[in-house]
Amino acid sequence: MRLFVAIDLPASAQEQLALLCCGLPGARWVVPEQMHLTLRFIGEVEGGLFQDILDGLADIRAERFLLQLAGVGFFPPRGKPRIVWVGLQDKNPLLKLHNRLESRLVGLGLQPEGRRFSPHITLARLKNTPTSRIVRFLEAHSLFYTSPFPVDNFHLYSSILNRKGASHRIEASYPLVENSCPATDSGSGRD
């Protein structure tokens, strides 16, 4: 099975992202229903390791958090652009979750991820898109942002490649926990 771990986007964010998906010749746009925030690409695994991953991810404890999409850019940062993406505002809670996932997966015997985690939502894959059009697209959408939305779970996905791209299926969902810091009651008079 070809696996990855991701966070789904709410319909409101998908709708806002869909409005960006035009105006670049040679772009193969990601359909909004397939847009997600990949936390860790795992790759091909066999049955026994698949079960270990299913069980191991259930042991991860991380708090719920808010996420806000903001800004656009492209990969690679040098050379001919191949991917257009939307970035994120405050990444710290997401990075904590990613680090816990990475630690757990490496503990299960997977190789560490070879590149630095750069959280983003892929909007399009580019082929022969003129650089001038990419620059105009980035300028036109540089102030893009969504309202913050809650992240209260993450998913283990399987991915099947076909002629039209990839189809994704949720294999398991894992809830995040409520904030464990007790609320302070400044008006109670208790010490």
N, C-alpha and C positions, 0 to 999 in steps of 0.2 A: 504494500500500500504506500502511496505517496502522501505524506502528511505535513501539515503545518498547524500552528497555533495562532489564533486571531481573535480580535474583538470585532463584533458586528457594529454597524452604524444604525442609528435610528432612522426611520423613514424621513423625518424632517431634514436631516443632514444629507441623506441620499438625494432628496428632491433638490436641495441647494446645489449639490455637486453636479447633478444632471444638467443644470443650467449652464455650467461651464463647458460642457462637452460638445463644442462646435468651434468652427473657425480655424482649424489647423489642417491643411491638406496633408495627406499621407498619414494621418493619425488613425489608429485603431483604438476607439474609445472603449473603456470598460463600462459595461452596463451597470447602472446604479445598484441593482440587486446583487451584483458580484463584488461590489466595493466593500472592503474590510481593511482593518489595520492589522497587518501581519506582525505578530510578536516574535515568532521563531519559525523558520522553515526547517523542517526535519528531514524531508526527502523520503526515499524508498526504505521501507522496513518490512520485516517478515513477521509472521504470526506471533511468536513468543515475545519479541520486542514490542510489538504493537500492544499486547496486553499489559506489559510492564509500563509502557507510556500511559495507557489509559488509567492504570492504578496509581502511578507515580504523580500524575498531575493532580489527582484528587487530594494529595497531601499538601498542596501549596496553600498557604494562608496569606492572603493579602487583603488590604482594605479597599472598599469601594472608593471611587473618586470621580471627579468631573473631568471631562475632556472637551476641548474646544479646537476645532479645525481653523487654521489661519495661514494665509499666504500660499503662493504657488512657486514652483521651481522645476528644475529638470536634473536628470542624471544622464551621463556622468557629469560632474562639475567642470571637467576640462574635456575638450574634444566634442565630437558630434553628439548632440542630445538624442537620447533613445527613449527616455521616459519623462512624461510630464506628471508632476505630483502636487498634492496639497499637503501642507505641513500642519504642525500642531502648535498651540500656545504652550502653556506650562507642561513640560514633559516629565517632571520629577516623579509623580506617582506612577506613570507608565514605565519609567526606567526601573523603578523598584520592582514592579511586577515582572518586567523582562529579566532582571537579574535573578530573581527567584526561580523563574522558569528555566533559565540557562543553567543555573546551578543544579537544579533537579534533573534536567535531561542529561547533563554531563555525568551526574552521579549514576544514571542508569546505563552509562556506557557509550552515549553518543559523543561524537567529536565536538569540541567547542566550535561555536560559530566563527568562521574565518574572517569576517569583516565586522567593523564597528556597527552597532545597532543604530539605524537612522530611521526613526518612525515617520511614516508617511502613508498617504492614500494614493495609489496609482490611478491617475485619470486616463492616461493614454500611452500607447506604445507608438513610437514614431518611426517612419520609414521615408527617407528622402524629403523630409519637411524642410522648406527653406528657413534658414536661421533668422532672416528678417521677420518672418511670420511668427516664429517662436518668441522673439523679443517683443513684438507687438502684443501677443497673447499674454505674456508675463506682465507687461506694463498695464494692460487693461484690467487684469485681475489681481494685481499686487495687494490690494486692500481686502481681498476676500476673507470672510470669517463666518463661522456659524455661532449660534448661541451655545453656551456650554451644555453638555448632556451627561447624564449619569452613566457610569460604567459599573455594572454590578455582576458581570460574569465574563468568562472567556471560553473559547471553544477549541476543541481538537477537530480539525477538518481533514477529510481525505479529498484528494484531487485526482480527477481522471482527465487525461489529455485526449482531445479528439480534434478533428479537422477544423471545428469552429472555435477552438480555444480549449478552455478547461471548464469542467463542471465540478462544483464543490458540494460536499455533503458533510453535515455535522455528525461526527462520530460520538462525541460526548461534550457536555457543557459543565462548567465548573463555576460555582458561585463565589463571589468575593464577599467578605464579611463586613458588617457595619463597623464604623469607626469605633475603636475600642477605648478612646479617651473619654473619661466621664465628663459630662457637662458640668460646668460650675454654676452654682446657684448663688449669685452674689446677694440676693435679697432675703435669704433664709435665716440669717443670723446665726447659723451653725458654724463651728470652728473645725 
